[in-house]
């Protein structure tokens, strides 16, 4: 009698986790859109731990709202909440397609781009500059009292 070994190697497991993470990233705003009945528009309160503690947004704050507005078809509001929101959708779709293709063909594609230090540093510098501009804009448009209302210290 022969036995079939169903163990999955580490690379395949990471690819499966990557696909699951990308699907969850795309589905959470979708569920918020349908089950939250537009209450995402009514409050500035966030579940972000940094924003809850300080009242200031973190570099990723607003991406979920950005995705919700993108799913509603309002690209302008999507870009207002976070400029990288539409790129997150494109990246997640590309990740699902690429990792699925790699699992099916057992070959690796675009690793020289995905694991490129220059690309990672460029993205980090862009995100830091974008966040710095957002913080300045946030401080100019909110009083200390408004900032405290957005934290747990209100």
Buried (B, 14 or more C-beta within 10 A) or exposed (E): EEEEEEEEEEEBEEBBEBBEBBEEBBEEBEEBBEEEEEEBEEEEEBEBEBBBEBBBBBBBBBBBBBBBBBBBEBEEBBBBBBBBBBEBBEEBEEBBEBBBEBBEEEEBEEEEEEEEEEEEEEEEEEBEEBBEEBEEEBEEEBEEEEBBBBBEEE
